[in-house]
Amino acid sequence: MARRKTEIFSLSFLDVIACGFGAIVLFYTILSAQAGVQREKRNDDLQAEVDRLEEEVLDGYKNLVVLRNALEGTDEAVPAEGLAERIIDETERLRQQLAEAEQDTLSKREAIERLKQDLKSLEEGNRRLSAGTPDPGKPGTRIKGFVGSGDRQYLTGLKVGGERILILVDVSASMMDDSVVNVIRLRNMPESRRTSAAKWRRTVATVDWLTSQLPAKAKFQAYAFNTQPRALVAGSEGKWLDAGDANALSETLRELRRTVPGDGTSLENAFKAALALSPKPDNIILVTDGLPTQGESPPAVRRTIDGEGRLKLFEKAIGRLPAGVPVNVILLPMEGDPLAPGAFWTLARRTNGALLSPARDWP
């Protein structure tokens, strides 16, 4: 039997080839589809990331706008805050000016009332003089006059004479009243009330009377003192003034009326000022109300001082007096200082002066 001839490229072979090619195509298709799914998934992830970044950028823009608005508001608030502080300062300054103006107005009103009373006293004195002296007579030698209340005259023995007369006026806090309690009360009151205190007005009237008694050809000086002395006529420290100069006398009284009593009393510093005058005075008139409360300088520890301590300060102060000068004392007594009258009387007697403790309605 003859053998069949084998064909290499038969139909079965083509089927095998076709099936293999189809398998490859199918495998490639599957791989491509899988790659597409993975690529789409990566795209979705990237898109989500992009969306997230866009949202962060938008949030950043929003925050930037908020910050910019806040910054602009801060810039506007700083000038507004500064303006508010200036307005508050200006308001406080205006309040202070108003308070000072009211205080000044009150002081002026009180000064006007005092001037009205002085004018009334002068008019009454003028009427009495006109009624009692029809003939004007010869002009007097006094530079300034003094009219007190009442018609009484006092035999004082006070010697307002000499070529160089020094007036020392105590302007410490105790010169406002005779009572310690009232002095403490007045010390905490406004200045206008302190300068209108009855005892202080008596002190001013006393100095007014003294200046009216000065000889026209004499020289004079007037010092106010508490813890430190000062000349009542500004710029005249250590100098003698002409008693015939009405302006100097008026300025002395005007400055004394403006003085507000305060602080303690250093008689030692007052006598040092008298010693510094050249030539030295030949008459000292001291207007005070008691013994000193401190020496040349205040004590290191602030405390109350008893009568014996004040007497020691007084004796130390006497050592500062110019030698051979009479001291005339006008004493307006203070309660709680019983050693003062005897000490000042001894001083007046030792220096050939006089001690006067006047009544409340003098001069």
C-alpha positions in Angstrom: 0.0 0.0 0.0 1.4 3.3 -1.0 2.3 5.7 1.7 0.4 9.1 1.9 2.4 12.1 1.2 2.6 14.4 4.2 1.8 18.1 3.7 3.5 20.5 6.0 1.2 23.4 5.5 -2.0 21.7 6.0 -5.3 23.2 7.3 -4.6 21.9 10.7 -1.4 23.7 10.8 -3.1 26.9 9.8 -5.7 26.4 12.5 -2.9 26.1 15.1 -1.2 29.2 13.8 -4.5 31.1 13.8 -5.3 30.0 17.3 -1.9 31.0 18.5 -2.1 34.4 16.9 -5.6 34.8 18.3 -4.3 33.9 21.7 -1.6 36.5 21.4 -4.1 39.1 20.3 -6.3 38.2 23.1 -3.5 38.4 25.6 -2.4 41.7 24.3 -6.0 43.0 24.4 -6.3 41.9 28.0 -3.0 43.6 28.9 -4.0 46.8 27.1 -7.3 46.8 28.9 -5.6 46.3 32.2 -3.1 49.0 31.5 -5.9 51.4 30.6 -7.7 50.7 33.8 -4.6 51.3 35.8 -3.8 54.5 33.8 -7.4 55.8 34.4 -7.0 55.0 38.0 -3.8 57.0 38.2 -5.4 59.9 36.3 -8.2 59.9 38.9 -5.7 60.0 41.7 -3.8 62.8 40.1 -7.0 64.7 39.4 -8.0 64.3 43.0 -4.6 65.6 44.1 -4.9 68.6 41.7 -8.4 69.3 43.1 -7.1 69.2 46.6 -4.2 71.5 45.8 -6.7 73.9 44.0 -8.8 73.9 47.2 -5.8 74.7 49.3 -4.8 77.5 47.0 -8.3 78.9 47.2 -8.2 78.6 51.0 -4.9 80.4 50.9 -6.3 83.2 48.8 -9.2 83.5 51.3 -6.9 83.6 54.3 -4.7 86.2 52.4 -7.8 88.4 51.9 -8.7 88.0 55.6 -5.2 88.9 56.7 -5.0 91.9 54.3 -8.4 93.2 55.7 -7.2 92.6 59.2 -3.9 94.5 58.5 -5.8 97.4 57.0 -8.1 97.4 60.0 -5.1 97.4 62.3 -3.5 100.3 60.4 -6.7 102.2 60.8 -7.1 101.3 64.5 -3.6 102.5 65.4 -4.2 106.2 64.4 -7.7 105.8 66.0 -6.2 104.6 69.2 -3.6 107.4 69.2 -6.4 109.9 68.5 -8.4 108.5 71.4 -5.4 109.0 73.7 -4.8 112.5 72.5 -8.5 113.3 73.1 -8.3 111.9 76.6 -5.1 113.9 77.4 -6.7 117.0 75.9 -9.9 116.5 78.0 -7.8 116.0 81.2 -5.8 119.2 80.4 -9.0 121.2 79.9 -10.4 119.8 83.1 -7.3 121.0 85.0 -7.5 124.4 83.3 -11.1 124.7 84.3 -10.3 123.7 87.9 -7.5 126.2 88.0 -9.7 128.9 86.5 -12.4 128.2 89.1 -9.8 128.3 91.8 -8.4 131.5 90.5 -11.9 133.0 90.2 -12.6 132.0 93.8 -9.4 133.6 94.9 -10.1 136.7 93.0 -13.6 136.9 94.5 -12.1 136.6 98.0 -9.5 139.2 97.2 -12.2 141.5 95.9 -14.2 141.0 99.1 -11.1 141.8 101.2 -10.4 144.9 99.1 -14.0 146.0 99.6 -13.6 145.6 103.3 -10.3 147.5 103.2 -12.0 150.3 101.1 -14.9 150.5 103.6 -12.4 150.8 106.5 -10.5 153.5 104.6 -13.7 155.4 103.9 -14.8 155.2 107.6 -11.3 156.4 108.6 -11.5 159.2 106.1 -14.9 160.3 107.4 -13.6 160.2 111.0 -10.6 162.2 110.0 -12.6 164.7 108.1 -15.1 165.1 111.0 -12.3 165.5 113.6 -9.8 167.6 111.6 -11.4 170.5 109.7 -7.9 172.0 109.1 -5.8 169.6 107.0 -2.6 170.9 108.7 0.9 170.1 107.7 1.6 167.0 105.6 2.9 164.0 107.6 6.2 162.2 107.1 4.9 158.7 106.8 5.2 157.1 103.4 2.1 154.9 103.9 -0.8 155.0 106.3 -2.6 152.3 108.2 -6.2 152.3 109.3 -7.3 149.6 111.7 -10.8 148.6 112.9 -11.9 150.5 116.1 -10.6 153.7 117.6 -8.4 152.2 120.3 -4.7 153.0 120.6 -2.2 150.8 122.3 0.9 151.7 124.3 3.1 149.0 122.9 6.7 150.1 123.7 7.6 148.6 120.3 10.5 150.5 118.9 10.1 150.8 115.1 13.2 152.9 114.6 16.7 152.8 113.4 18.6 153.3 110.2 18.4 149.6 109.0 15.3 147.7 110.1 14.9 144.0 109.4 11.4 142.5 109.6 11.3 138.7 110.0 7.8 137.2 109.4 7.1 133.6 110.3 5.1 131.9 107.5 5.0 128.4 108.8 1.8 126.3 108.9 1.1 127.2 112.6 0.5 130.9 111.6 -2.9 130.0 110.3 -4.6 129.3 113.7 -3.9 129.2 117.4 -5.2 125.6 117.7 -3.1 122.6 116.6 -6.3 120.8 115.5 -7.4 123.8 113.3 -3.9 124.1 111.8 -4.0 120.5 110.7 -7.5 121.0 109.3 -6.5 124.1 107.4 -3.3 122.5 106.1 -5.4 120.2 104.0 -7.7 122.9 102.6 -7.3 124.9 99.3 -4.7 127.7 99.3 -7.4 130.4 99.1 -8.8 129.1 102.4 -5.4 129.0 104.0 -4.5 132.6 103.1 -7.9 133.8 104.4 -7.4 132.2 107.8 -8.0 134.7 110.7 -4.6 134.4 112.3 -2.8 134.7 109.0 -4.8 137.9 108.2 -3.8 139.3 111.6 -0.2 138.5 110.7 -0.5 140.4 107.4 -2.2 143.3 109.1 0.6 143.4 111.7 3.3 143.7 109.0 1.2 146.3 107.2 1.2 148.3 110.5 4.9 147.9 110.9 5.7 149.1 107.4 3.5 152.2 108.0 5.7 153.0 111.1 9.0 152.9 109.3 11.0 156.2 109.3 11.0 157.7 105.8 14.8 158.0 105.7 15.6 154.5 107.0 16.5 151.4 105.1 14.5 148.2 105.5 14.4 144.6 104.5 11.6 142.0 105.0 12.1 138.3 105.0 9.4 135.6 105.2 10.7 132.3 106.7 9.5 128.8 107.6 12.2 126.2 107.1 14.1 128.6 104.8 14.0 132.4 104.6 13.3 134.5 101.5 13.1 138.2 100.7 9.5 139.3 100.1 10.7 141.7 97.4 12.0 139.4 94.7 15.7 139.8 93.9 16.5 141.9 97.0 18.2 139.1 99.1 21.1 140.5 101.1 20.2 144.1 100.1 18.7 147.0 101.9 15.6 148.8 100.5 14.6 152.4 100.9 11.8 152.9 103.4 10.8 156.0 101.4 10.1 153.8 98.4 6.3 153.3 98.3 6.6 150.7 95.6 9.0 148.5 97.7 6.6 148.8 100.7 3.6 147.9 98.5 5.4 144.9 96.9 6.3 143.6 100.4 2.7 143.6 101.5 1.5 142.3 98.1 3.9 139.3 98.2 3.1 138.5 101.8 -0.7 138.4 101.0 0.1 135.9 98.2 2.2 133.7 100.5 0.5 130.4 101.6 1.6 129.4 105.2 3.2 126.0 105.3 5.9 123.7 106.6 7.8 124.0 109.9 9.9 126.8 111.5 13.6 127.3 111.4 14.5 130.3 113.4 18.2 129.5 113.0 18.0 130.0 109.2 16.1 133.3 109.7 18.8 134.6 112.0 21.5 133.4 109.5 19.9 135.6 106.9 20.0 138.5 109.2 23.7 137.9 109.9 24.4 137.8 106.1 23.1 141.4 105.6 25.8 144.0 105.1 25.9 146.4 106.9 24.2 144.6 109.7 20.7 145.7 110.9 20.4 147.9 113.9 16.8 146.8 114.6 15.2 143.4 114.1 11.4 142.9 114.4 10.3 139.3 114.6 6.7 138.3 114.0 6.2 134.7 115.1 3.9 132.4 117.2 6.3 130.1 119.0 9.5 128.3 119.3 11.2 126.7 116.3 10.5 123.1 115.3 13.7 122.4 113.4 17.3 123.6 113.2 19.4 124.5 110.2 18.4 121.4 108.4 15.4 119.0 108.9 16.0 116.0 111.1 17.0 112.7 109.5 14.0 111.0 111.0 10.8 112.9 111.0 9.2 112.9 114.5 7.4 115.2 116.8 9.4 117.4 119.1 8.6 118.4 122.6 8.9 121.7 124.4 12.4 121.1 125.7 13.7 120.1 122.3 12.2 123.3 120.7 13.8 125.4 123.5 17.2 123.9 122.6 16.7 124.8 119.0 15.8 128.3 120.1 18.9 128.7 122.1 21.0 127.4 119.2 19.4 129.9 116.9 20.2 132.8 119.2 23.9 132.1 118.5 23.3 133.1 114.9 22.1 136.6 115.8 24.3 139.6 114.9 25.9 141.0 118.1 24.5 144.1 119.6 21.3 144.2 117.6 18.0 144.7 119.5 15.3 142.2 118.8 11.6 143.3 119.1 9.2 140.3 119.2 5.5 140.4 118.2 4.3 137.0 119.5 0.9 135.6 118.4 0.8 132.7 120.9 0.2 129.1 119.9 -1.5 126.6 122.2 0.8 123.8 123.4 3.9 126.0 123.5 4.0 127.4 127.1 7.8 128.0 127.0 7.6 130.4 124.1 6.6 133.6 125.9 9.3 133.3 128.5 12.0 132.5 125.9 11.1 135.4 123.7 10.8 137.8 126.6 14.3 136.8 127.7 15.6 137.4 124.2 14.0 140.8 124.0 15.4 141.8 127.4 18.8 140.5 126.6 19.0 142.5 123.4 17.3 145.7 124.7 14.2 145.0 122.6 10.6 144.6 123.5 8.0 141.8 123.5 4.5 142.4 122.4 1.7 139.8 122.5 -1.2 141.7 121.0 -4.9 141.3 121.4 -6.8 139.5 118.6 -8.2 142.8 117.2 -4.7 144.5 117.0 -3.6 146.4 115.1 
